[in-house]
Amino acid sequence: MTTRLCLDSRPVTAALFALRRTGLIRGERRQRFLTGAFGRLHLGGDSFAIRADARHGDRHATLALTGNGQSRATGLVAAHVVRALVTQRVPSGVHHLEQLTALADLPERLGPHGVTATR
């Protein structure tokens, strides 16, 4: 799995990747640094874009979500997950969201809230 981050500011994005390449800040220390820095820095607008790619053998699937209000979208996802856990039969244990069939239509459920899903 690969996670990538891109900000509205090209210079700040470039600086983050340069910092990563130096290897000076790793693991938990990097997490603390980024959390602290982003708590003080406020760059760009409220729009967001997320892309997920999944591969299994020859099969490949892609989903992109775009919208405004990333924090609101995060809260909406959390609310839908809690509703599914409370009202539907979900297998016990620890799972990734994509493993729960009760949430298979979650991208479409976010549509009325201004989130656009593209497959």
C-alpha distances in whole Angstrom, upper triangle without the diagonal:
4,7,10,14,17,20,23,25,24,26,24,20,21,23,20,18,21,21,17,18,22,20,22,20,18,16,18,21,18,18,22,22,20,21,25,25,24,26,29,28,28,27,27,28,26,24,21,18,15,13,10,9,9,10,12,15,17,16,14,14,14,15,16,18,21,24,26,26,22,23,26,23,21,24,24,21,22,26,25,22,25,28,26,26,30,31,29,28,25,24,24,21,18,16,13,15,14,15,19,21,23,21,20,23,21,21,24,26,25,27,30,28,28,24,24,21,21,19
4,7,10,13,17,20,21,20,22,20,17,18,19,16,14,17,18,14,15,19,17,20,18,16,15,17,19,16,16,20,20,18,19,23,22,21,24,26,25,25,24,24,25,24,22,18,16,13,11,10,9,11,12,15,17,18,18,15,15,14,15,15,17,19,22,24,24,20,22,24,22,20,24,24,21,23,26,25,24,27,29,27,28,31,33,31,31,27,27,27,24,21,19,15,17,16,18,21,23,25,23,22,24,22,21,24,26,24,26,30,28,27,23,23,21,20,19
4,7,10,14,17,18,18,19,17,14,16,17,14,12,16,16,13,15,18,17,19,17,15,14,16,17,14,14,17,17,15,16,20,19,17,20,23,21,21,20,20,21,20,19,15,13,11,10,9,10,12,15,18,20,21,20,17,16,14,14,14,15,17,19,21,21,17,19,21,19,17,21,22,19,20,24,24,22,25,27,26,27,30,32,30,30,27,27,27,24,21,19,15,16,16,19,21,23,25,22,22,23,21,20,23,24,22,24,27,25,24,21,21,19,19,19
4,7,10,14,15,14,16,14,11,12,14,11,10,14,14,12,14,17,17,19,17,15,15,17,18,15,14,18,17,14,16,19,17,16,19,21,19,19,18,17,19,18,17,13,12,10,10,10,12,15,17,20,22,23,22,19,18,15,15,14,15,16,18,19,19,16,18,21,19,18,21,22,20,22,25,25,24,27,29,29,29,32,34,33,33,30,30,30,28,24,22,18,19,19,22,24,26,27,24,24,24,22,20,24,25,23,24,27,25,23,20,20,19,19,19
4,7,10,12,11,13,11,8,11,12,9,9,13,13,12,14,17,17,18,16,16,16,17,17,14,13,16,15,12,13,16,14,13,16,18,15,15,14,14,15,15,14,11,10,10,11,12,15,18,20,24,26,27,25,22,20,17,16,14,15,15,16,17,17,14,16,19,17,16,20,21,20,21,25,25,24,27,29,29,30,33,34,34,34,31,32,32,29,26,24,20,20,21,24,26,28,28,25,25,25,23,21,24,25,22,24,26,24,22,19,20,19,19,20
4,7,8,8,11,9,6,9,11,9,10,13,14,13,16,18,19,20,18,18,19,20,20,16,16,18,17,13,15,17,15,13,16,17,14,14,12,11,13,14,12,10,9,10,12,14,16,20,22,26,28,28,27,23,21,18,17,15,15,14,15,16,16,14,16,19,18,18,21,22,21,23,26,26,26,29,31,31,32,35,36,36,37,34,35,35,33,29,27,23,23,23,26,28,30,30,27,27,27,24,21,24,26,23,23,26,23,21,19,19,19,19,21
4,5,7,9,7,6,9,11,10,11,14,15,15,17,20,20,21,19,20,20,21,21,17,16,18,16,13,14,16,13,11,14,15,11,11,8,8,10,11,11,9,10,12,14,17,20,23,26,29,32,32,30,26,25,21,20,17,16,14,15,14,15,13,15,18,18,17,21,22,22,23,26,27,27,29,32,32,33,36,37,37,38,35,36,37,35,31,29,25,25,25,29,30,32,32,28,28,28,25,23,25,26,23,24,26,23,21,19,19,20,21,23
4,6,9,8,8,11,13,13,14,17,18,18,20,23,24,24,22,23,24,25,24,20,20,21,19,16,17,18,15,13,16,16,12,10,7,5,8,10,9,10,11,14,16,19,22,25,28,32,34,34,32,28,26,23,21,18,17,14,14,13,14,14,16,19,18,19,22,23,23,25,28,28,29,31,33,34,35,37,39,39,40,38,39,39,37,34,32,28,27,28,31,32,34,34,30,30,29,26,24,26,27,23,24,25,23,20,19,19,21,21,23
4,6,5,6,9,10,11,13,14,15,17,19,20,22,22,21,23,24,24,23,20,20,21,18,15,17,18,14,13,16,15,11,10,7,7,10,13,13,13,15,17,19,22,24,28,30,34,36,36,34,31,29,25,24,21,20,18,18,17,18,17,19,22,22,22,25,27,26,28,31,32,32,34,36,37,38,40,42,42,43,41,42,42,40,36,34,31,30,31,34,35,37,37,33,33,33,30,27,30,31,27,27,29,26,24,23,23,24,25,27
4,6,5,6,8,10,11,12,14,15,16,18,21,21,20,22,24,25,23,20,21,22,19,16,19,20,16,15,19,18,14,14,11,11,14,16,16,15,16,17,19,22,23,27,29,33,35,35,33,30,28,25,24,21,21,19,20,20,21,19,22,25,24,24,27,29,28,30,33,34,34,36,38,39,40,42,44,43,45,42,43,43,41,37,35,31,31,31,34,36,38,38,34,34,34,31,28,31,32,29,29,31,29,26,24,24,25,25,27
4,5,5,6,9,10,10,12,14,15,17,19,19,19,21,23,24,22,19,20,21,18,16,18,18,15,15,18,17,13,14,11,12,16,19,18,18,19,20,22,25,26,30,32,35,37,37,36,33,31,28,27,25,24,23,23,22,23,22,24,27,26,26,29,31,31,32,35,36,36,38,40,41,42,44,46,46,47,44,45,45,42,38,37,33,33,34,37,38,40,41,37,37,37,34,32,34,35,32,32,34,32,29,28,28,29,28,30
4,5,5,6,9,10,10,12,14,15,17,17,16,18,20,21,19,15,16,17,14,12,15,15,11,11,14,13,10,11,9,11,14,17,17,17,18,19,21,23,25,28,31,34,36,37,35,32,30,27,26,23,23,21,22,21,21,19,21,24,24,23,26,29,28,29,32,33,33,35,38,38,39,41,43,43,44,41,42,42,39,35,34,31,31,31,34,36,38,38,35,35,35,32,30,33,33,30,31,33,30,28,26,27,27,28,29
4,5,5,6,9,10,11,13,15,16,17,16,17,18,20,19,15,16,17,15,12,15,16,13,12,16,16,13,13,11,12,15,17,16,15,15,16,17,20,22,25,27,30,32,33,31,28,27,24,23,20,21,19,20,20,20,18,20,23,23,22,25,27,26,28,31,31,31,34,36,36,37,39,41,41,42,39,39,39,37,33,31,28,28,28,31,33,35,36,32,32,32,30,27,30,31,28,29,31,28,26,24,25,25,25,26
4,5,5,6,9,10,11,13,15,16,15,17,19,21,19,16,17,19,16,14,17,18,15,15,19,18,15,16,14,15,18,20,20,18,18,19,20,22,23,26,28,32,33,33,33,29,29,26,25,23,24,23,24,24,24,22,24,27,26,26,29,31,30,31,34,35,35,37,39,39,40,43,45,44,45,42,42,42,39,35,34,30,31,31,34,36,38,39,35,35,35,33,30,33,35,32,32,35,32,30,28,28,28,27,29
4,5,5,6,9,10,11,13,13,13,15,18,19,17,14,16,17,13,12,16,16,12,13,17,16,14,15,14,16,19,21,21,20,20,21,22,24,26,28,30,34,35,36,35,32,31,28,28,26,26,25,26,25,25,23,24,28,27,26,29,32,31,32,35,36,35,37,40,40,40,43,45,45,46,42,43,42,39,36,34,31,32,32,35,37,39,40,37,37,37,34,32,35,36,33,34,36,34,31,29,30,30,30,31
4,5,5,6,9,10,11,12,10,12,14,16,14,10,12,14,11,9,13,13,11,11,15,15,13,15,14,16,19,20,20,18,19,19,20,21,23,26,28,31,33,34,33,29,29,26,26,23,24,23,24,23,23,21,22,25,25,23,27,29,28,28,32,33,32,34,37,37,37,40,42,41,42,39,39,38,36,32,31,28,28,29,32,34,36,37,34,34,34,32,30,33,34,31,32,34,31,30,27,28,28,28,29
4,5,5,6,9,10,12,11,12,15,17,15,12,14,16,14,12,16,17,14,15,18,19,17,18,17,18,21,22,22,19,19,19,19,20,21,24,25,29,30,31,30,27,27,24,25,23,24,23,25,25,25,22,24,27,26,25,28,30,29,30,33,34,33,35,38,37,38,41,43,42,42,39,39,39,36,32,30,27,28,28,31,33,36,37,34,33,34,32,30,33,34,31,33,35,33,31,28,28,28,28,28
4,5,5,6,9,10,11,13,16,18,16,13,16,17,14,14,17,18,15,17,20,20,18,20,18,20,23,25,25,23,22,22,23,24,25,27,29,32,33,34,34,31,30,28,28,26,27,27,28,28,28,26,27,31,30,28,32,34,32,33,37,37,36,38,41,41,41,44,46,45,46,42,42,42,39,35,34,31,32,32,35,37,39,41,37,37,38,36,34,37,38,35,36,39,36,34,32,32,32,31,32
4,5,5,7,7,7,10,13,15,13,10,13,14,11,11,15,15,13,15,18,18,16,19,18,21,24,25,25,23,23,23,24,25,26,28,29,32,34,35,35,32,32,29,29,27,28,28,29,28,28,25,26,30,29,27,31,33,31,32,35,36,35,37,40,40,40,43,45,44,45,41,41,40,37,33,32,30,31,32,34,36,39,40,37,37,38,35,34,37,38,35,37,39,36,34,32,33,32,32,33
4,5,6,7,7,8,11,13,12,9,12,14,12,11,15,16,14,16,19,19,18,20,20,22,24,25,25,23,22,21,21,22,23,25,26,29,31,32,31,29,29,27,27,26,26,26,28,28,27,24,25,29,28,26,29,31,30,30,34,34,33,35,38,38,37,40,43,42,42,38,38,37,34,30,29,27,28,29,31,33,36,37,34,34,36,33,32,35,36,33,35,38,35,34,31,31,31,30,31
4,5,8,9,10,13,16,15,12,15,17,15,15,19,20,18,19,23,23,21,24,22,24,27,28,27,25,24,23,23,24,24,26,27,29,31,32,32,29,29,28,28,27,28,29,31,31,30,27,29,32,31,29,33,35,33,33,37,37,36,38,41,41,40,44,46,45,45,41,40,40,37,33,32,29,31,31,33,36,38,40,37,37,38,36,34,37,39,36,38,40,38,36,33,33,33,32,32
4,5,8,10,13,16,14,12,16,17,15,15,19,19,18,20,23,23,22,24,24,26,29,30,30,28,27,26,27,27,27,29,30,33,34,35,35,33,33,31,32,31,32,32,33,33,33,30,31,34,33,32,35,37,35,35,39,40,38,40,43,43,42,46,48,47,47,43,43,42,38,35,34,32,33,34,36,38,41,43,40,40,41,39,37,41,42,39,41,43,40,39,36,37,36,35,36
4,6,6,10,13,11,10,13,15,13,14,18,18,17,19,22,23,22,25,25,27,30,30,30,28,27,26,26,26,27,28,29,31,33,34,34,32,32,31,31,30,31,32,33,33,32,29,30,33,33,30,33,36,34,34,37,38,36,38,41,41,40,43,46,45,45,41,40,39,35,32,31,29,31,32,34,36,39,41,38,38,40,37,36,40,40,38,40,43,40,39,36,36,35,35,35
4,6,10,12,9,9,13,13,11,13,16,16,16,18,21,21,21,24,24,27,29,30,31,29,29,28,28,28,29,31,32,34,36,38,37,35,35,33,33,32,33,33,34,34,32,29,30,33,33,31,33,36,34,34,38,39,37,39,42,42,41,44,46,46,46,42,41,40,36,33,33,31,33,34,35,38,41,42,39,40,41,39,38,41,42,39,41,44,41,39,37,38,37,37,38
4,7,9,6,5,9,10,8,10,13,13,13,15,18,18,18,21,22,25,27,28,28,26,26,25,26,26,27,29,30,32,34,36,36,33,33,31,31,30,30,30,31,31,29,26,26,30,30,27,30,33,31,30,34,35,33,35,38,38,37,40,43,42,42,39,38,37,33,30,30,28,30,31,32,35,38,39,36,37,38,35,35,38,38,36,38,40,37,36,34,35,34,35,35
4,6,6,5,8,10,10,11,13,15,15,17,19,20,20,23,23,26,28,28,28,26,26,24,24,24,25,26,27,29,31,34,33,31,31,29,29,28,29,30,31,31,29,26,26,30,29,26,29,31,29,29,32,33,31,33,36,36,35,38,40,40,39,36,35,34,30,27,26,25,27,28,29,32,35,36,34,34,36,33,33,37,37,35,37,39,37,36,33,34,33,34,34
4,5,5,6,9,10,11,12,14,16,17,18,21,21,23,24,26,28,27,28,25,25,23,23,23,24,24,26,28,30,32,32,30,29,28,28,27,28,29,30,30,28,25,24,28,27,24,26,29,27,26,30,31,28,30,33,33,31,34,37,36,36,32,31,30,26,23,23,22,24,25,26,29,32,33,31,32,34,31,31,34,35,32,35,38,35,34,32,33,32,32,32
4,5,5,6,9,10,10,12,14,15,16,19,20,22,23,26,28,27,28,25,25,24,25,24,26,26,28,30,33,35,34,32,31,30,29,28,28,29,30,29,27,24,23,26,26,23,25,28,26,25,28,30,27,28,32,32,30,33,36,36,35,32,31,29,26,23,23,22,24,26,27,29,32,33,31,32,34,31,31,35,34,32,35,37,34,34,31,33,32,33,34
4,5,5,6,9,10,11,12,14,15,17,18,21,22,25,27,27,28,26,26,25,26,26,28,29,31,33,35,37,36,34,33,32,31,30,30,30,31,30,28,25,24,28,28,25,27,30,28,27,31,32,30,31,35,35,33,36,39,39,39,35,35,33,30,26,27,25,27,29,30,32,36,36,34,35,36,33,33,37,37,34,37,39,36,35,33,35,34,35,36
4,5,5,6,8,10,10,12,14,16,16,19,19,22,24,24,25,23,23,22,23,23,25,26,28,31,33,35,34,31,30,29,28,27,27,27,28,27,25,22,22,26,25,23,25,28,26,26,29,31,29,30,34,34,33,35,38,38,38,35,34,33,29,26,26,24,25,27,29,31,34,35,32,33,34,31,31,34,34,32,34,36,33,32,30,31,31,32,32
4,5,5,6,9,10,11,12,14,15,17,19,21,23,22,23,21,21,20,21,22,24,25,27,30,32,34,33,30,29,27,26,25,24,25,26,25,23,19,19,22,22,19,22,25,23,22,26,27,25,27,30,30,29,32,35,35,35,31,31,30,27,23,23,21,23,24,26,28,31,32,29,30,31,28,28,32,31,29,31,33,30,30,28,29,29,30,31
4,6,5,6,9,10,11,13,14,17,19,22,23,23,24,23,24,23,25,25,27,29,31,33,36,38,37,34,33,31,29,28,27,27,27,26,24,21,20,23,24,21,23,26,25,23,27,29,27,28,31,32,31,33,36,36,37,34,33,32,29,25,26,24,25,28,29,31,34,34,31,33,34,31,30,34,33,31,33,35,32,31,30,32,31,33,34
4,6,5,6,9,10,11,12,15,17,20,22,22,24,22,23,23,25,25,28,29,32,34,37,38,37,34,33,31,30,28,27,27,27,26,24,21,20,24,25,22,24,27,26,26,29,31,29,30,34,34,34,36,39,39,40,36,36,35,32,28,28,26,27,29,31,33,36,36,33,35,35,32,31,35,35,32,34,36,32,32,30,32,32,33,34
4,5,5,6,8,10,10,13,14,16,19,19,20,18,19,19,21,22,24,27,29,32,35,36,34,31,30,27,26,24,24,23,23,22,20,18,17,21,21,19,21,24,23,23,26,28,27,28,31,32,31,34,37,37,37,34,34,33,30,27,26,24,25,27,29,30,33,33,30,32,32,29,28,31,31,28,30,32,29,28,26,28,28,29,31
4,6,5,6,9,10,12,14,17,18,18,19,18,20,19,22,23,25,27,30,33,36,37,35,32,31,28,27,25,23,23,23,21,19,16,15,19,19,17,19,22,21,21,24,26,25,26,29,30,29,31,34,35,35,32,33,32,29,25,25,23,24,26,28,29,32,32,29,31,31,28,27,30,30,27,29,31,27,27,25,27,28,29,31
4,6,5,7,9,12,14,17,19,19,21,21,22,22,25,26,29,31,34,36,39,41,39,36,34,32,30,28,26,26,25,23,21,19,17,21,22,20,21,25,25,24,27,29,28,29,32,33,32,34,37,38,39,36,36,35,32,29,29,27,27,30,32,33,36,35,32,34,35,31,30,34,33,30,32,33,30,29,28,30,31,33,34
4,5,5,6,9,11,15,17,18,20,19,21,21,24,25,28,31,33,36,39,40,38,35,34,31,29,27,25,24,24,22,20,18,18,21,22,20,22,26,25,25,28,30,29,30,33,34,34,36,39,39,40,37,38,37,34,31,30,28,28,30,33,34,37,36,33,35,35,31,30,33,33,30,32,33,29,29,27,29,30,31,33
4,5,5,7,9,12,14,14,16,15,18,18,21,23,26,28,31,34,37,38,36,33,31,28,26,24,22,21,20,18,16,14,14,18,19,17,19,22,22,22,25,27,26,28,30,32,31,34,36,37,38,35,36,35,33,29,28,26,26,28,30,31,34,34,30,32,32,28,27,30,29,26,28,29,26,25,24,26,27,28,30
4,6,8,11,14,15,15,18,17,20,21,24,25,29,31,34,37,40,41,39,36,34,31,29,26,24,23,22,19,17,15,14,17,19,17,18,22,22,22,24,27,26,27,30,31,31,33,35,36,38,35,36,35,33,30,29,27,27,29,32,32,35,34,31,33,33,29,28,31,30,27,29,30,26,25,25,27,28,30,32
4,7,10,13,15,16,19,19,22,23,26,28,31,34,37,40,43,44,42,38,36,33,31,28,26,25,23,21,19,17,17,20,22,20,22,25,26,25,28,30,30,31,33,35,35,37,39,40,42,39,40,39,37,33,33,30,30,32,35,36,38,38,34,36,36,32,31,34,33,29,31,32,28,27,27,29,31,32,35
4,6,10,12,14,16,17,19,21,24,26,29,32,35,38,41,42,40,36,34,31,29,26,24,22,21,19,17,16,16,19,21,20,22,25,25,25,28,30,30,31,34,35,35,37,39,40,42,39,40,40,37,34,33,30,30,32,35,35,38,37,34,35,34,31,29,32,32,28,30,31,27,26,25,27,29,30,32
4,7,9,10,13,14,17,19,22,25,28,31,34,38,41,41,39,35,33,30,27,24,22,20,18,16,14,14,14,17,18,18,20,22,23,24,26,28,29,30,32,34,34,36,38,39,41,38,40,39,37,34,33,30,29,31,34,34,36,36,32,33,33,29,27,30,29,26,27,28,24,23,22,24,26,28,30
4,7,9,11,12,15,18,21,24,27,30,33,36,39,39,37,34,31,28,26,22,20,18,17,15,14,14,15,18,19,19,21,23,24,25,27,29,29,31,33,34,35,37,39,40,41,39,40,40,38,35,33,30,29,30,34,34,36,36,32,33,32,29,26,29,29,25,26,27,24,22,21,23,25,26,28
4,7,8,10,13,16,19,22,25,29,32,35,38,38,36,32,30,26,24,20,18,15,14,12,12,12,14,16,17,18,20,22,23,24,26,28,29,31,32,33,35,37,38,39,41,38,40,40,38,35,33,30,28,29,33,34,35,34,31,31,30,27,24,26,27,23,23,24,21,19,19,20,22,23,26
4,6,9,12,15,18,22,25,28,32,35,38,38,35,32,29,25,22,19,16,13,11,9,9,10,12,14,15,16,18,19,21,22,24,25,27,28,30,31,33,34,36,36,38,36,38,39,37,34,32,29,27,28,32,32,33,32,29,29,28,25,22,24,24,20,20,21,18,16,16,17,20,21,25
4,7,10,13,17,20,23,27,30,33,36,36,34,30,27,23,20,17,14,11,9,5,5,7,9,10,11,13,15,16,17,19,20,22,23,25,26,28,29,31,32,33,35,33,35,36,34,31,29,26,24,25,29,29,30,29,25,26,24,21,19,21,20,17,17,18,14,12,13,15,17,19,23
4,7,10,14,17,21,24,27,31,34,33,30,27,24,20,17,13,11,7,6,4,6,7,10,11,11,13,15,15,16,19,20,21,22,25,26,27,29,31,31,32,34,32,34,35,34,31,28,25,23,23,27,27,28,27,24,24,22,19,17,18,19,15,15,16,13,11,10,12,14,16,19
4,7,10,13,17,20,24,27,30,30,27,23,20,17,14,10,8,6,6,6,7,6,10,11,10,11,14,14,14,17,19,19,20,23,24,25,27,29,30,30,32,29,31,32,31,27,25,22,20,20,24,24,25,25,21,21,20,17,14,17,17,14,14,16,14,11,9,11,12,14,17
4,7,10,13,17,20,24,27,26,23,20,17,13,11,7,6,4,7,9,11,9,12,14,11,12,16,16,15,18,20,20,20,23,25,25,26,29,30,29,31,28,30,31,30,27,24,20,18,18,22,23,23,24,20,19,18,16,13,15,17,14,14,17,15,12,10,10,10,11,13
4,7,10,13,17,20,23,23,20,17,14,11,8,5,5,6,9,12,13,10,13,14,11,12,15,15,13,16,19,18,18,21,23,22,24,27,28,27,28,26,27,28,26,23,20,17,15,15,18,19,21,21,17,17,16,14,11,15,16,13,14,18,16,14,11,10,10,10,12
4,7,10,13,17,20,19,17,13,11,7,6,4,6,9,12,15,16,14,17,18,14,15,18,18,15,18,21,20,19,23,24,23,25,28,28,27,28,25,26,28,26,23,20,16,15,14,17,19,20,21,17,16,16,15,12,15,17,15,16,19,18,16,13,12,10,9,10
4,7,10,13,17,17,14,11,8,6,5,6,9,12,15,18,19,16,18,19,16,15,19,18,15,18,21,19,18,22,23,22,23,26,27,25,26,23,24,25,23,20,17,13,12,11,14,16,17,19,16,14,15,14,12,15,17,16,17,21,20,19,15,14,11,11,10
4,7,10,13,13,11,7,6,5,7,9,12,15,18,21,23,20,22,23,20,19,22,22,19,21,24,22,21,25,26,24,25,29,29,27,27,24,24,26,24,21,18,15,14,12,15,17,18,20,17,15,17,16,14,17,20,19,20,24,23,22,18,17,13,12,10
4,7,10,11,8,6,5,6,9,12,15,18,21,24,25,22,24,25,21,21,24,23,20,22,24,22,21,24,25,23,24,28,28,26,25,22,22,24,22,20,16,13,13,10,12,15,16,19,16,14,17,17,15,18,21,20,22,25,25,24,20,19,16,14,12
4,6,7,6,5,7,9,12,15,18,22,25,28,29,26,28,29,25,24,27,27,23,25,28,25,24,27,29,26,27,30,31,28,27,24,23,25,24,21,18,15,16,13,14,17,18,21,19,17,19,20,19,21,24,24,25,29,29,28,24,22,19,17,14
4,6,5,7,9,12,15,18,21,25,28,31,32,29,31,31,28,27,30,29,25,27,29,27,25,28,29,26,27,30,30,27,26,23,22,24,23,21,18,16,17,14,14,17,17,21,20,17,20,21,21,23,26,26,27,31,31,30,27,25,21,20,17
4,6,8,11,15,18,21,24,28,31,34,35,32,34,35,31,30,33,32,29,30,33,30,28,32,33,30,30,34,34,31,29,27,25,27,26,24,21,20,21,17,17,21,21,24,23,21,24,25,24,26,29,29,30,34,34,34,30,28,24,22,19
4,7,10,14,17,20,24,27,31,34,35,32,35,35,32,31,34,33,30,32,34,31,30,33,34,31,32,36,35,32,31,29,28,30,29,27,24,22,22,19,19,22,22,25,24,21,24,25,24,26,29,29,30,34,34,33,29,27,23,21,17
4,7,10,14,17,20,24,27,31,32,29,32,32,28,28,31,29,26,28,31,28,26,30,31,28,29,32,32,29,28,26,25,28,27,25,21,19,19,16,16,19,19,22,21,18,20,21,20,22,25,26,26,30,30,29,26,24,20,18,14
4,7,10,14,17,20,24,27,29,26,29,29,25,25,28,27,24,26,28,26,25,28,29,26,28,31,31,28,28,26,25,28,26,24,21,18,18,14,16,19,18,21,19,16,18,19,18,20,23,23,23,27,28,26,23,20,17,15,11
4,7,10,14,17,20,24,25,23,25,26,22,22,25,23,20,23,25,22,22,26,26,24,25,29,28,26,26,24,24,26,25,23,19,16,16,12,14,17,16,19,16,13,15,16,14,16,19,19,20,23,24,23,19,17,13,11,8
4,7,10,13,17,20,22,20,23,23,19,20,23,21,19,22,24,21,21,25,25,23,25,29,28,26,27,24,25,27,26,24,20,17,15,13,15,17,17,19,16,14,15,15,12,15,18,17,17,21,21,20,16,14,10,8,6
4,7,10,14,17,19,17,19,19,16,16,19,18,15,19,20,18,18,22,23,21,23,26,26,24,25,23,24,26,25,23,19,16,14,12,15,16,16,17,14,12,12,12,9,11,14,13,14,18,17,16,12,10,7,6,5
4,7,10,14,16,14,17,17,14,15,18,17,15,18,20,18,19,23,23,22,24,27,27,26,27,25,27,28,27,25,21,18,16,14,18,19,19,20,16,14,14,13,9,12,14,12,13,16,16,14,10,8,6,5,6
4,7,10,12,11,14,14,10,12,15,13,12,16,17,16,17,20,21,21,23,25,26,25,27,25,26,28,27,24,21,18,15,15,18,19,19,19,15,14,13,11,8,10,12,9,10,13,12,10,6,5,5,6,9
4,7,10,9,13,13,10,12,15,14,14,17,19,18,19,22,23,23,25,28,28,27,29,28,30,31,30,27,24,21,18,18,22,22,22,22,18,18,16,14,10,12,14,10,10,13,11,8,6,5,7,8,12
4,7,7,11,10,8,11,14,13,13,16,17,17,19,22,22,23,25,27,27,28,30,28,31,32,31,29,26,23,20,20,24,23,24,23,19,19,17,15,12,13,13,10,9,11,9,6,5,6,9,12,15
4,6,9,8,8,11,13,12,14,17,17,18,20,22,23,24,26,28,28,29,31,30,32,33,32,30,27,24,22,22,26,26,26,25,21,22,20,17,14,16,16,12,12,13,9,7,7,10,13,15,19
4,5,5,6,9,10,11,12,14,15,17,19,20,21,23,25,26,27,28,30,29,31,32,31,28,26,23,21,22,26,25,26,25,21,22,20,17,15,17,16,12,13,14,10,9,9,12,15,18,21
4,5,5,6,9,10,11,12,14,15,17,18,20,21,23,24,26,26,28,26,28,29,28,25,23,20,18,19,23,22,24,23,19,20,19,16,14,16,16,12,14,15,11,11,10,12,14,17,19
4,5,5,6,9,10,11,12,14,15,17,18,20,21,23,24,25,28,26,28,28,27,24,22,20,18,20,23,22,24,23,19,21,20,16,16,18,17,13,16,16,12,13,12,15,17,20,22
4,5,5,6,9,10,10,12,14,15,16,18,20,21,22,24,26,25,27,28,27,24,23,20,18,20,23,22,23,21,18,20,18,15,14,16,14,11,13,13,9,10,10,14,16,19,22
4,5,5,6,9,10,11,12,14,15,17,18,20,21,22,24,22,25,26,25,22,20,18,15,17,20,19,20,19,15,17,15,11,11,13,11,8,10,11,8,9,8,11,12,16,18
4,5,5,6,9,10,11,12,14,16,17,19,20,21,23,21,23,23,22,19,18,15,13,15,18,17,19,18,15,17,16,12,12,15,13,10,14,15,12,13,11,14,15,18,20
4,5,5,6,9,10,11,12,14,15,16,18,19,22,20,23,23,22,20,19,17,14,17,20,18,20,18,15,18,17,13,14,16,13,11,14,14,11,13,13,16,17,20,22
4,5,5,6,9,10,11,12,14,15,16,17,20,19,22,22,22,20,19,17,14,16,18,17,18,15,13,15,13,10,11,12,10,8,11,11,9,11,10,14,15,18,20
4,5,5,6,9,10,11,12,14,15,16,18,16,19,20,19,17,15,13,10,12,15,13,15,13,10,12,11,8,9,11,9,8,12,13,11,13,11,14,14,17,18
4,6,5,6,9,10,11,12,14,15,17,15,18,18,17,15,14,13,10,13,15,14,16,14,11,14,14,11,13,15,13,11,15,16,14,16,15,17,17,21,22
4,5,5,6,9,10,11,12,14,16,15,18,19,19,18,17,16,13,16,17,15,16,13,12,15,14,11,13,15,11,11,15,15,13,16,15,18,18,22,23
4,5,5,6,9,10,10,11,14,13,16,17,18,17,15,14,11,13,15,12,13,10,8,11,11,8,11,12,9,9,13,13,12,15,14,16,16,19,20
4,5,5,6,9,10,10,12,10,13,14,14,13,12,11,8,11,12,9,11,9,7,11,11,9,12,14,12,12,16,17,16,18,16,19,18,21,21
4,5,5,6,9,10,12,11,14,14,15,14,13,14,11,15,15,12,14,11,11,14,15,12,15,17,14,15,18,19,17,20,19,22,21,24,25
4,5,5,6,8,11,11,14,15,17,17,16,16,13,16,16,13,14,10,10,14,13,12,15,16,13,14,17,17,17,20,19,21,21,24,25
4,5,5,5,8,7,11,13,14,14,13,14,11,13,13,9,10,7,7,11,11,10,14,15,12,14,18,18,18,21,19,21,20,23,23
4,6,6,7,6,9,10,12,12,12,13,11,14,13,10,11,9,10,13,15,13,17,18,16,17,21,22,21,24,22,24,23,26,26
4,6,8,9,12,12,14,15,15,17,15,17,17,13,14,11,13,16,17,16,19,20,17,19,22,22,22,25,24,26,25,28,28
4,7,9,12,14,16,18,17,18,16,18,17,13,13,10,12,15,16,15,19,19,16,18,21,21,21,25,24,26,25,28,28
4,6,10,12,15,16,15,16,14,16,14,11,10,7,10,13,14,14,18,18,16,19,21,22,22,25,24,25,24,26,26
4,7,9,12,14,14,16,14,15,13,10,10,8,11,14,16,16,20,20,19,21,24,25,25,28,26,27,26,28,27
4,6,9,11,10,12,11,12,10,7,8,7,10,12,15,15,18,20,18,20,23,25,25,27,25,26,24,26,25
4,7,9,9,12,12,13,10,8,10,10,12,14,17,17,21,22,21,23,26,28,28,30,28,28,26,28,27
4,7,9,12,13,15,12,11,13,13,15,17,20,20,23,25,24,25,28,30,29,32,29,30,28,30,29
4,6,10,12,14,11,11,14,15,16,18,21,20,23,26,24,25,29,31,30,32,29,30,28,30,29
4,7,10,12,10,10,14,15,15,17,20,19,21,24,23,24,27,29,28,29,27,28,26,28,26
4,6,8,6,7,11,12,12,14,17,16,18,21,20,21,24,26,25,27,24,25,22,24,23
4,5,5,7,11,12,11,12,15,13,15,18,18,18,22,24,23,24,21,22,19,21,19
4,5,6,9,9,7,9,11,10,12,15,14,15,18,20,19,21,18,18,16,18,17
4,6,7,9,7,7,10,10,11,14,15,15,18,21,20,21,18,18,15,16,15
4,6,9,8,9,12,12,14,17,17,18,21,24,23,24,21,21,18,20,18
4,5,6,7,10,10,13,15,15,17,19,22,22,23,20,21,18,20,19
4,5,5,8,10,13,14,14,16,19,21,21,23,20,20,18,19,17
4,6,8,9,12,13,12,14,17,19,19,21,19,20,18,20,19
4,5,5,9,10,9,11,14,16,16,18,16,16,14,17,16
4,6,8,9,10,12,14,16,17,18,16,15,13,14,13
4,6,5,6,9,10,13,14,15,13,13,11,13,12
4,5,5,6,9,11,12,13,11,11,10,13,13
4,5,5,7,10,10,11,8,8,6,9,10
4,5,5,8,10,10,8,8,7,10,11
4,5,7,8,10,9,10,10,13,15
4,6,5,7,5,8,8,12,14
4,5,5,5,6,7,11,14
4,6,7,9,11,15,17
4,6,9,12,15,18
4,6,10,13,16
4,7,10,13
4,7,10
4,7
4
